[in-house]
């Protein structure tokens, strides 16, 4: 196709993936494309660029509507092609867009080939409009020059004729010219294909010789303005040619010098327009049927609502703005003993409200009604016909006629028995809340203890290795003493030295066992003054050997002069063990990933860093635990502390460790947070308060 790819294209689309694909495809085809993410940017670009030929806009944009963009563009330039794109398969949108001047319409999802063809056709139409305008101006100049009898050489006229002929042949509309006797003087390629005859076989012959041209000449609608020759599209009635529908127009051409005038015929393919019109007509008929059905259903609903109001065991009445009661349902009549005629004004409530003498304010004034229609009800007490006092809850619904408020529909529900039940229910709720709170405290303690035992089970292999080392040392030392005694080389000094070594290793085992016994003990938490370094050392005493086996380097920055905090050392130790094991797993996972390509391991080490520092005002201490693992994805950080959320494989984690850790830190009036980047490692930050004074042991709040 012959069209100018130099004309600029603007795509207004907020969906990045779709916009990127469309822009990339068009640019690869040689188009000059500019993309806008919103309507404002798109219009600014359009107003600043006078070479924009096509604008593709989504109907739904973040800051405006595609229809508003269509109006703005068409208001400024009728030549610019506007293609409306939407994901909603709704004919109303298409019809509205076409009425507003849209040149084409696409539904998402669409194929790139269809999208490209749509762009190409739009550029063709745009270039044709520009060329048509140039052609009309040129035609007017030629007519003026002829009327002024300006002599133009035959060579110049032939050149202009060839240019105009090429221009006319490029138009996607049929054009042919006849003289006064309906002999064909010129015909473009579009019209020639409809006739189905060679060009030379048509020129000079009468249009009546060709059925298609005869039909066009007979059915064409006249227009008087020659400047509208190539722009008009309104030419009823339509003509059917070769199973396609066309709109035909005829324009008289003035005489040129001594040559008599003739006629110019234009032909536009309106098949798609007629199909759309038929669909619109069908939709209109369906809409009319729906309206009739809805009207019938609405009448039935209104009749049913009236019966429902009379049958409902609620007070229902309508009060107009002048305080007249025009509706009073059967239940209200029975309960109050007043008929609809008796209850003709809001003043009737002076007779119904207990202790409400005439002249006093009743709770149905404008202020109460405005309060009720905002979604809040109000209550009154009513004396029934049997003399009983009942409590009613009222709601008011404003009723409008057009734009004017005509009154309120008031519904009163008897809540006397409900209020008695609410009082009892409130009492039961208070007791239940106390029981639930006590149960939750017990379950939280059990959950923390279970998590602690789960940690011990997970690191059992490391603890066994820790115990095996001193046992092996004791065995070797005992064998050495036997050997020395057998050789009569056992002296008192060597005996004492080896026994001291055995005692040291026994003490080491004893300390480990005592530490594990204290860590696994389930009892009421007591907050005492503790040193954070004790919790850190305790965690490493349980997990350190296992970290060493995994090849993890431990770096610590824990000052000796840190202030004490109030807390449970076992619970803080549990939090640290959970962070250490998570760091171990993260670094192991990254190592497995990097081992697939040994070159990736160069320069990378498994390092666990623990640092502690006080804040400047000494009001808090900050513990940071960092690793060089695979990191955490951004979408996972938001829910990393949620119960049962885990990024580990099925069976490798419960998703409770960090949730329990967060609960422990919050019980210590502290805060825990995380910073991480994928493949860059993770840092957990714990902030715990430092008391202004060290009190005695206390239970956690």
NUKOL-346412 format. One record per residue (C-alpha): residue number from 1; residue in one letter; chain; y, x, z. Coordinates in steps of 0.2 Angstrom, whole numbers, plus 2048, in hexadecimal, padded with zeros to 3 digits. Layout:
# residues N
k/r/c/c2/c1/c3
NUM/A/A/Y/X/Z;
...
//
This chain:
# residues 701
k/r/c/c2/c1/c3
1/X/A/800/800/800;
2/X/A/812/806/7FC;
3/X/A/81C/805/80C;
4/X/A/828/810/815;
5/X/A/820/819/823;
6/X/A/831/820/827;
7/X/A/836/80F/82F;
8/X/A/835/810/842;
9/X/A/829/806/84C;
10/X/A/82B/801/85F;
11/X/A/81C/7FC/869;
12/X/A/821/7F3/87A;
13/X/A/811/7F3/884;
14/X/A/80E/7F6/897;
15/X/A/7FC/7FA/895;
16/X/A/7FB/80D/894;
17/X/A/7E9/80E/88C;
18/X/A/7EC/801/87E;
19/X/A/7FE/808/87B;
20/X/A/7F7/81A/87A;
21/X/A/7E9/815/86E;
22/X/A/7F5/80B/862;
23/X/A/803/818/862;
24/X/A/7F6/826/85F;
25/X/A/7EE/81C/851;
26/X/A/7FE/818/848;
27/X/A/805/82A/84A;
28/X/A/7F5/831/842;
29/X/A/7F8/826/833;
30/X/A/80A/82D/831;
31/X/A/814/81F/839;
32/X/A/823/823/844;
33/X/A/81F/81A/854;
34/X/A/829/819/865;
35/X/A/820/811/874;
36/X/A/82A/807/882;
37/X/A/821/802/893;
38/X/A/82D/7F4/896;
39/X/A/839/7E8/88D;
40/X/A/849/7F1/893;
41/X/A/844/802/88C;
42/X/A/83E/7F9/87C;
43/X/A/84E/7F0/879;
44/X/A/858/7FF/87D;
45/X/A/84F/809/870;
46/X/A/851/7FB/863;
47/X/A/863/7FA/865;
48/X/A/865/80C/864;
49/X/A/85B/80E/854;
50/X/A/860/806/844;
51/X/A/850/80B/83A;
52/X/A/844/800/845;
53/X/A/83A/7F6/839;
54/X/A/82C/7EF/844;
55/X/A/82C/7EA/857;
56/X/A/81B/7E7/85F;
57/X/A/81D/7DE/870;
58/X/A/811/7D8/87D;
59/X/A/815/7C6/883;
60/X/A/813/7CB/895;
61/X/A/81D/7DA/89B;
62/X/A/822/7E1/8AC;
63/X/A/834/7DD/8AB;
64/X/A/836/7CF/89E;
65/X/A/82D/7C4/892;
66/X/A/828/7C8/880;
67/X/A/831/7B8/87A;
68/X/A/842/7BE/881;
69/X/A/840/7CF/878;
70/X/A/83C/7C5/868;
71/X/A/84C/7BA/869;
72/X/A/856/7CA/86D;
73/X/A/84F/7D3/85E;
74/X/A/851/7C5/852;
75/X/A/863/7C1/858;
76/X/A/868/7D3/853;
77/X/A/85D/7D6/843;
78/X/A/854/7C8/839;
79/X/A/84C/7D6/82E;
80/X/A/843/7DF/83C;
81/X/A/831/7D9/83D;
82/X/A/82B/7D3/84F;
83/X/A/818/7D2/853;
84/X/A/813/7C9/863;
85/X/A/804/7CF/86C;
86/X/A/7FB/7C6/87A;
87/X/A/7EB/7C5/883;
88/X/A/7EC/7B2/886;
89/X/A/7E2/7A8/878;
90/X/A/7EF/79B/879;
91/X/A/7F6/792/869;
92/X/A/806/78D/872;
93/X/A/80B/79F/874;
94/X/A/808/7A2/861;
95/X/A/811/792/85C;
96/X/A/820/796/867;
97/X/A/821/7A8/861;
98/X/A/821/7A2/84F;
99/X/A/82F/795/853;
100/X/A/839/7A3/85A;
101/X/A/837/7AE/84B;
102/X/A/828/7B9/84E;
103/X/A/821/7C0/83E;
104/X/A/80F/7C2/843;
105/X/A/804/7BF/852;
106/X/A/7F5/7C9/85A;
107/X/A/7E9/7C5/867;
108/X/A/7E2/7D2/873;
109/X/A/7D5/7DA/870;
110/X/A/7D8/7DE/85E;
111/X/A/7D1/7EB/852;
112/X/A/7DB/7FB/84E;
113/X/A/7D8/7F7/83B;
114/X/A/7DF/7E5/83D;
115/X/A/7EE/7EC/848;
116/X/A/7F2/7F9/83A;
117/X/A/7F1/7EC/82C;
118/X/A/7FD/7E1/836;
119/X/A/809/7F0/838;
120/X/A/808/7F4/826;
121/X/A/80B/7E2/820;
122/X/A/81A/7E1/82C;
123/X/A/821/7F1/826;
124/X/A/81F/7EA/814;
125/X/A/828/7DA/818;
126/X/A/836/7E4/821;
127/X/A/838/7F0/812;
128/X/A/837/7E1/806;
129/X/A/845/7D8/810;
130/X/A/850/7E8/80F;
131/X/A/84C/7EA/7FD;
132/X/A/84F/7D8/7FA;
133/X/A/860/7D9/802;
134/X/A/863/7E8/7F7;
135/X/A/85D/7DF/7E8;
136/X/A/868/7D0/7EC;
137/X/A/877/7DB/7EE;
138/X/A/873/7E4/7DE;
139/X/A/870/7D3/7D5;
140/X/A/880/7CD/7DA;
141/X/A/889/7DD/7D5;
142/X/A/880/7DB/7C4;
143/X/A/886/7C9/7C2;
144/X/A/898/7CE/7C6;
145/X/A/897/7DD/7BA;
146/X/A/891/7D1/7AD;
147/X/A/89E/7C4/7B0;
148/X/A/8AB/7D1/7AF;
149/X/A/8A3/7D7/79E;
150/X/A/8A0/7E9/7A4;
151/X/A/897/7F2/796;
152/X/A/887/7FA/79C;
153/X/A/87D/804/791;
154/X/A/86C/7FE/78B;
155/X/A/864/80D/794;
156/X/A/86C/809/7A4;
157/X/A/867/7F7/7A3;
158/X/A/855/7FC/79F;
159/X/A/855/808/7AE;
160/X/A/85B/7FA/7BA;
161/X/A/84F/7EE/7B2;
162/X/A/840/7F9/7B6;
163/X/A/847/7FC/7C8;
164/X/A/848/7EA/7CB;
165/X/A/838/7E6/7C3;
166/X/A/82F/7F3/7CE;
167/X/A/838/7EB/7DD;
168/X/A/833/7DA/7D8;
169/X/A/821/7DF/7D6;
170/X/A/820/7E7/7E7;
171/X/A/825/7D6/7EF;
172/X/A/817/7CC/7F7;
173/X/A/81D/7BC/7EF;
174/X/A/81C/7B5/7DE;
175/X/A/82C/7B6/7D3;
176/X/A/82E/7B2/7C1;
177/X/A/83E/7AE/7B6;
178/X/A/83F/7A1/7A8;
179/X/A/84C/79D/79B;
180/X/A/853/78B/798;
181/X/A/844/787/78E;
182/X/A/838/78C/79C;
183/X/A/832/79C/792;
184/X/A/82D/7AA/79E;
185/X/A/839/7B8/79E;
186/X/A/832/7C3/7AC;
187/X/A/824/7C1/7B9;
188/X/A/81F/7CC/7C7;
189/X/A/80D/7D2/7CB;
190/X/A/80A/7C6/7D9;
191/X/A/80E/7B7/7CE;
192/X/A/804/7BF/7BF;
193/X/A/7F5/7C0/7CA;
194/X/A/7F6/7AD/7CE;
195/X/A/7F8/7A9/7BB;
196/X/A/7E9/7B4/7B8;
197/X/A/7EF/7BA/7A7;
198/X/A/7F6/7CB/7A0;
199/X/A/808/7CF/7A2;
200/X/A/80B/7D0/78F;
201/X/A/801/7C0/78D;
202/X/A/80E/7B6/798;
203/X/A/81F/7BD/794;
204/X/A/828/7B3/786;
205/X/A/81C/7A5/788;
206/X/A/820/793/78E;
207/X/A/81B/791/7A1;
208/X/A/813/780/79B;
209/X/A/806/78B/793;
210/X/A/7FF/791/7A4;
211/X/A/7F9/784/7B0;
212/X/A/7FE/78E/7BF;
213/X/A/810/790/7B9;
214/X/A/811/77E/7B3;
215/X/A/80C/778/7C4;
216/X/A/819/784/7CD;
217/X/A/827/77E/7C1;
218/X/A/823/76C/7C4;
219/X/A/821/76E/7D7;
220/X/A/82F/77B/7DB;
221/X/A/83D/775/7E7;
222/X/A/84F/779/7E1;
223/X/A/85B/784/7EB;
224/X/A/86C/788/7E5;
225/X/A/871/798/7EE;
226/X/A/86A/7A7/7E4;
227/X/A/86C/7B2/7F4;
228/X/A/85E/7A8/7FC;
229/X/A/852/7AB/7ED;
230/X/A/847/7B8/7F6;
231/X/A/849/7B2/808;
232/X/A/846/79F/808;
233/X/A/835/79A/80E;
234/X/A/838/787/80F;
235/X/A/831/77F/7FF;
236/X/A/828/76E/802;
237/X/A/81D/768/7FA;
238/X/A/811/776/7FA;
239/X/A/807/77A/7EA;
240/X/A/7F4/77E/7EA;
241/X/A/7F0/78C/7DE;
242/X/A/7DF/795/7DE;
243/X/A/7DA/78D/7EF;
244/X/A/7EA/794/7F7;
245/X/A/7FA/78B/7FC;
246/X/A/80B/790/7F6;
247/X/A/81D/78B/7F9;
248/X/A/827/78C/7E8;
249/X/A/83A/78C/7E6;
250/X/A/845/78C/7D6;
251/X/A/856/793/7D5;
252/X/A/862/791/7C6;
253/X/A/868/7A1/7BF;
254/X/A/87A/7A1/7B7;
255/X/A/87D/7A6/7A5;
256/X/A/880/7B9/7A2;
257/X/A/88D/7BC/795;
258/X/A/887/7B3/785;
259/X/A/876/7B0/78C;
260/X/A/872/79F/793;
261/X/A/86C/79D/7A5;
262/X/A/85A/79B/7AA;
263/X/A/850/798/7BA;
264/X/A/848/7A3/7C7;
265/X/A/838/79E/7D0;
266/X/A/832/7A5/7E0;
267/X/A/820/7A2/7E8;
268/X/A/81B/7A5/7FA;
269/X/A/809/7A4/800;
270/X/A/809/797/80F;
271/X/A/7F6/795/811;
272/X/A/7F6/79D/823;
273/X/A/806/792/827;
274/X/A/7FD/782/822;
275/X/A/7EE/787/82C;
276/X/A/7F8/78A/83B;
277/X/A/801/779/839;
278/X/A/7F1/770/838;
279/X/A/7EB/779/848;
280/X/A/7FC/774/850;
281/X/A/7FA/762/84A;
282/X/A/7E8/762/851;
283/X/A/7EE/769/862;
284/X/A/7FC/75C/862;
285/X/A/7F0/74E/860;
286/X/A/7E5/755/86E;
287/X/A/7F4/757/879;
288/X/A/7F9/745/876;
289/X/A/7E7/73F/87B;
290/X/A/7E8/74A/88A;
291/X/A/7F9/742/88F;
292/X/A/7F2/731/88D;
293/X/A/7E3/735/897;
294/X/A/7ED/73D/8A5;
295/X/A/7F9/72E/8A5;
296/X/A/7EA/723/8A8;
297/X/A/7E2/72E/8B5;
298/X/A/7F3/72F/8BE;
299/X/A/7F4/71C/8BF;
300/X/A/7E3/71B/8C6;
301/X/A/7E7/729/8D2;
302/X/A/7F7/71F/8D8;
303/X/A/7ED/70F/8DA;
304/X/A/7E0/719/8E4;
305/X/A/7ED/722/8EF;
306/X/A/7F5/711/8F3;
307/X/A/7E4/70A/8F9;
308/X/A/7E0/71B/902;
309/X/A/7F1/719/90C;
310/X/A/7EC/708/911;
311/X/A/7DA/70D/916;
312/X/A/7DF/71D/91E;
313/X/A/7E0/71E/931;
314/X/A/7F1/726/931;
315/X/A/803/71F/933;
316/X/A/80A/720/921;
317/X/A/81C/71A/91C;
318/X/A/829/71E/910;
319/X/A/83B/720/916;
320/X/A/849/720/909;
321/X/A/859/72B/90B;
322/X/A/862/71C/912;
323/X/A/855/71A/920;
324/X/A/84C/70B/919;
325/X/A/839/70A/91A;
326/X/A/832/703/90A;
327/X/A/820/708/90D;
328/X/A/816/704/91D;
329/X/A/803/705/91C;
330/X/A/7F6/6FA/924;
331/X/A/7F1/706/932;
332/X/A/803/707/937;
333/X/A/804/6F4/938;
334/X/A/7F4/6F2/942;
335/X/A/7F9/700/94E;
336/X/A/80B/6FA/951;
337/X/A/809/6E8/94F;
338/X/A/818/6E9/943;
339/X/A/816/6E2/931;
340/X/A/81E/6EB/922;
341/X/A/82D/6DE/923;
342/X/A/830/6E2/935;
343/X/A/830/6F5/932;
344/X/A/83E/6F5/925;
345/X/A/848/703/92D;
346/X/A/846/713/937;
347/X/A/84E/70B/946;
348/X/A/83D/702/948;
349/X/A/838/711/952;
350/X/A/844/70C/960;
351/X/A/837/6FF/963;
352/X/A/828/70B/962;
353/X/A/82D/71B/96A;
354/X/A/82A/71B/97D;
355/X/A/83A/71D/988;
356/X/A/845/71B/978;
357/X/A/853/70E/97B;
358/X/A/85D/708/96C;
359/X/A/86B/714/966;
360/X/A/862/724/96B;
361/X/A/85D/731/95E;
362/X/A/84C/72F/957;
363/X/A/842/73E/950;
364/X/A/843/738/93E;
365/X/A/855/73E/939;
366/X/A/859/74A/92B;
367/X/A/857/75A/936;
368/X/A/845/755/93B;
369/X/A/840/750/929;
370/X/A/847/761/922;
371/X/A/83D/76A/930;
372/X/A/82D/760/92B;
373/X/A/82E/763/919;
374/X/A/82F/776/91B;
375/X/A/81D/775/920;
376/X/A/81F/772/933;
377/X/A/81A/761/93B;
378/X/A/823/758/949;
379/X/A/81B/74D/957;
380/X/A/820/73D/95E;
381/X/A/818/730/96A;
382/X/A/815/71E/965;
383/X/A/812/70F/96F;
384/X/A/804/705/966;
385/X/A/803/6F2/966;
386/X/A/7F6/6F3/974;
387/X/A/802/6FD/97F;
388/X/A/7FA/70E/97E;
389/X/A/804/71E/97B;
390/X/A/7FD/728/96D;
391/X/A/804/739/967;
392/X/A/807/73B/954;
393/X/A/809/74A/949;
394/X/A/815/747/93B;
395/X/A/817/74F/92A;
396/X/A/825/74B/91D;
397/X/A/824/74D/90A;
398/X/A/834/74B/900;
399/X/A/833/73F/8F1;
400/X/A/83F/742/8E3;
401/X/A/844/737/8D5;
402/X/A/849/742/8C7;
403/X/A/854/74F/8D0;
404/X/A/859/744/8DE;
405/X/A/851/742/8EF;
406/X/A/84C/730/8F1;
407/X/A/843/732/902;
408/X/A/835/738/90C;
409/X/A/822/733/90E;
410/X/A/81E/735/920;
411/X/A/80C/737/926;
412/X/A/808/735/939;
413/X/A/7F7/73B/93F;
414/X/A/7F1/736/951;
415/X/A/7EE/746/95A;
416/X/A/7EC/73F/96C;
417/X/A/7DA/744/96D;
418/X/A/7DC/754/963;
419/X/A/7E9/75A/970;
420/X/A/7DD/757/97E;
421/X/A/7D0/760/975;
422/X/A/7DC/76E/971;
423/X/A/7E0/771/983;
424/X/A/7CD/772/987;
425/X/A/7CA/77D/978;
426/X/A/7D8/789/97E;
427/X/A/7D0/78B/98E;
428/X/A/7BF/78E/986;
429/X/A/7C7/79B/97A;
430/X/A/7CF/7A5/989;
431/X/A/7BE/7A6/991;
432/X/A/7B5/7AB/981;
433/X/A/7C2/7B8/97D;
434/X/A/7BF/7C0/98E;
435/X/A/7AD/7C0/98B;
436/X/A/7AE/7C7/979;
437/X/A/7BA/7D5/97F;
438/X/A/7AE/7DA/98C;
439/X/A/79F/7DA/980;
440/X/A/7A9/7E4/973;
441/X/A/7AE/7F1/97F;
442/X/A/79B/7F3/983;
443/X/A/796/7F3/971;
444/X/A/7A4/800/96D;
445/X/A/79D/80C/97A;
446/X/A/78B/80A/973;
447/X/A/791/80D/961;
448/X/A/79A/81D/966;
449/X/A/78A/823/970;
450/X/A/77E/81E/962;
451/X/A/789/828/956;
452/X/A/789/837/962;
453/X/A/776/836/962;
454/X/A/775/835/94F;
455/X/A/780/845/94E;
456/X/A/773/84E/959;
457/X/A/765/848/94F;
458/X/A/76D/84E/93F;
459/X/A/770/85F/946;
460/X/A/760/861/94F;
461/X/A/75A/86E/944;
462/X/A/769/879/948;
463/X/A/767/876/95A;
464/X/A/754/87B/959;
465/X/A/759/88B/950;
466/X/A/766/88E/95E;
467/X/A/759/88D/96B;
468/X/A/74C/897/962;
469/X/A/757/8A6/961;
470/X/A/757/8A9/975;
471/X/A/745/8A4/976;
472/X/A/741/8B1/969;
473/X/A/74B/8BE/973;
474/X/A/742/8BA/983;
475/X/A/731/8BC/97B;
476/X/A/735/8CD/973;
477/X/A/73D/8D3/984;
478/X/A/72D/8CD/98D;
479/X/A/722/8D6/981;
480/X/A/72C/8E6/983;
481/X/A/72A/8E6/996;
482/X/A/717/8E4/994;
483/X/A/717/8F3/988;
484/X/A/722/8FE/994;
485/X/A/716/8F9/9A3;
486/X/A/707/8FD/999;
487/X/A/70E/90E/994;
488/X/A/713/911/9A7;
489/X/A/725/913/9A0;
490/X/A/72C/903/9A8;
491/X/A/73A/909/9B4;
492/X/A/744/8FF/9C0;
493/X/A/754/901/9B5;
494/X/A/74B/8FB/9A5;
495/X/A/743/8ED/9AF;
496/X/A/754/8E7/9B6;
497/X/A/75C/8E9/9A5;
498/X/A/74F/8DE/99B;
499/X/A/74F/8D1/9A9;
500/X/A/762/8D0/9A8;
501/X/A/760/8CD/995;
502/X/A/753/8BF/998;
503/X/A/75E/8B7/9A5;
504/X/A/76D/8B7/999;
505/X/A/763/8AF/98B;
506/X/A/75C/8A2/998;
507/X/A/76E/89E/99D;
508/X/A/773/89C/98A;
509/X/A/765/890/988;
510/X/A/769/887/998;
511/X/A/77C/885/993;
512/X/A/776/87E/982;
513/X/A/76B/871/98A;
514/X/A/778/86C/997;
515/X/A/785/86A/989;
516/X/A/779/85F/97F;
517/X/A/775/855/98F;
518/X/A/787/852/992;
519/X/A/78B/84E/980;
520/X/A/77D/841/97F;
521/X/A/781/839/98F;
522/X/A/785/827/98E;
523/X/A/791/822/99C;
524/X/A/7A2/81B/99F;
525/X/A/7AF/826/997;
526/X/A/7BB/82E/9A3;
527/X/A/7CB/836/99D;
528/X/A/7CE/847/9A6;
529/X/A/7DA/856/9A2;
530/X/A/7D1/860/995;
531/X/A/7D4/86F/98A;
532/X/A/7D2/86C/977;
533/X/A/7CA/87D/975;
534/X/A/7BB/877/981;
535/X/A/7B8/869/975;
536/X/A/7B9/874/965;
537/X/A/7AE/882/96D;
538/X/A/7A1/874/973;
539/X/A/7A0/86D/961;
540/X/A/79D/87F/95A;
541/X/A/790/882/967;
542/X/A/786/873/960;
543/X/A/78A/875/94E;
544/X/A/78F/888/94C;
545/X/A/77E/88F/948;
546/X/A/77B/881/93B;
547/X/A/78B/885/933;
548/X/A/786/897/932;
549/X/A/776/893/92A;
550/X/A/77F/889/91C;
551/X/A/78A/899/919;
552/X/A/79A/892/91F;
553/X/A/7A8/89E/925;
554/X/A/7B1/897/935;
555/X/A/7C3/89B/937;
556/X/A/7CC/896/948;
557/X/A/7DE/896/94D;
558/X/A/7DD/88F/95F;
559/X/A/7EA/896/96B;
560/X/A/7E5/899/97D;
561/X/A/7F5/891/985;
562/X/A/7F3/87F/97E;
563/X/A/7F8/871/989;
564/X/A/7EB/866/990;
565/X/A/7E8/854/98B;
566/X/A/7E0/845/994;
567/X/A/7D0/840/98B;
568/X/A/7BD/840/98B;
569/X/A/7B7/852/985;
570/X/A/7A7/84B/97F;
571/X/A/7AF/83E/974;
572/X/A/7BC/84B/96D;
573/X/A/7AD/856/96A;
574/X/A/7A4/848/960;
575/X/A/7B3/846/955;
576/X/A/7B3/858/951;
577/X/A/7A0/859/94E;
578/X/A/7A2/84B/941;
579/X/A/7B0/854/938;
580/X/A/7A7/864/938;
581/X/A/797/85C/931;
582/X/A/7A1/853/923;
583/X/A/7A9/863/91F;
584/X/A/798/86C/91E;
585/X/A/791/85E/912;
586/X/A/7A1/85F/907;
587/X/A/7A0/871/905;
588/X/A/78D/870/901;
589/X/A/790/863/8F4;
590/X/A/79D/86E/8EC;
591/X/A/792/87D/8EC;
592/X/A/784/873/8E4;
593/X/A/790/86E/8D6;
594/X/A/797/87F/8D3;
595/X/A/785/887/8D3;
596/X/A/782/87F/8C2;
597/X/A/78D/88C/8BB;
598/X/A/78D/89C/8C6;
599/X/A/79D/8A2/8BF;
600/X/A/7A6/893/8C8;
601/X/A/7A1/89B/8D9;
602/X/A/7AC/8AA/8D6;
603/X/A/7B9/8AB/8E3;
604/X/A/7B4/89B/8EC;
605/X/A/7AE/89B/8FE;
606/X/A/7A8/88E/90B;
607/X/A/7B5/88F/919;
608/X/A/7B7/884/927;
609/X/A/7C9/886/930;
610/X/A/7CD/87F/941;
611/X/A/7DF/880/947;
612/X/A/7E8/879/956;
613/X/A/7FB/879/95A;
614/X/A/807/870/965;
615/X/A/816/866/95D;
616/X/A/827/86E/960;
617/X/A/82B/862/96F;
618/X/A/819/865/976;
619/X/A/817/852/976;
620/X/A/807/853/96B;
621/X/A/7FA/860/966;
622/X/A/7F4/860/954;
623/X/A/7E2/864/94F;
624/X/A/7DF/868/93C;
625/X/A/7CD/86A/935;
626/X/A/7CD/870/923;
627/X/A/7BF/874/917;
628/X/A/7BD/87B/905;
629/X/A/7B2/86D/8FF;
630/X/A/7B2/861/8F1;
631/X/A/7C1/856/8F8;
632/X/A/7C3/843/8F8;
633/X/A/7C8/838/8E9;
634/X/A/7D9/82F/8EB;
635/X/A/7D1/81E/8EB;
636/X/A/7C5/822/8F9;
637/X/A/7D2/829/905;
638/X/A/7D9/818/908;
639/X/A/7C9/812/90F;
640/X/A/7C2/822/916;
641/X/A/7C3/81B/928;
642/X/A/7BC/80A/925;
643/X/A/7AB/806/92D;
644/X/A/79C/809/922;
645/X/A/7A6/811/914;
646/X/A/79E/822/90E;
647/X/A/79F/82D/8FF;
648/X/A/78E/834/902;
649/X/A/77D/830/8FA;
650/X/A/773/821/900;
651/X/A/76A/827/910;
652/X/A/775/836/913;
653/X/A/782/82D/91E;
654/X/A/786/81C/927;
655/X/A/799/81C/923;
656/X/A/79C/81A/936;
657/X/A/7A0/82C/93B;
658/X/A/7B3/82C/936;
659/X/A/7B5/81A/93C;
660/X/A/7AF/81E/94D;
661/X/A/7B9/82E/94D;
662/X/A/7C9/824/949;
663/X/A/7C5/818/958;
664/X/A/7C2/826/964;
665/X/A/7D3/82F/95F;
666/X/A/7DC/81E/960;
667/X/A/7D4/81B/972;
668/X/A/7DC/82C/976;
669/X/A/7ED/825/970;
670/X/A/7EC/831/961;
671/X/A/7EC/831/94E;
672/X/A/7E0/838/941;
673/X/A/7E5/83A/92F;
674/X/A/7DE/842/91F;
675/X/A/7E5/84C/911;
676/X/A/7DA/851/902;
677/X/A/7DA/854/8EF;
678/X/A/7CB/854/8E4;
679/X/A/7C2/865/8E3;
680/X/A/7D0/86C/8EF;
681/X/A/7C9/869/900;
682/X/A/7CD/85D/90E;
683/X/A/7D8/85E/91E;
684/X/A/7D6/852/92D;
685/X/A/7E4/852/939;
686/X/A/7E2/84C/94B;
687/X/A/7F2/849/955;
688/X/A/7EF/846/968;
689/X/A/7FD/843/975;
690/X/A/800/850/983;
691/X/A/804/847/994;
692/X/A/814/84A/99D;
693/X/A/80A/84D/9AD;
694/X/A/7F7/84F/9B0;
695/X/A/7F1/840/9B9;
696/X/A/7E0/83E/9C1;
697/X/A/7D1/838/9B7;
698/X/A/7D3/827/9B0;
699/X/A/7C9/81A/9A5;
700/X/A/7CE/819/992;
701/X/A/7DA/80A/98E;
//
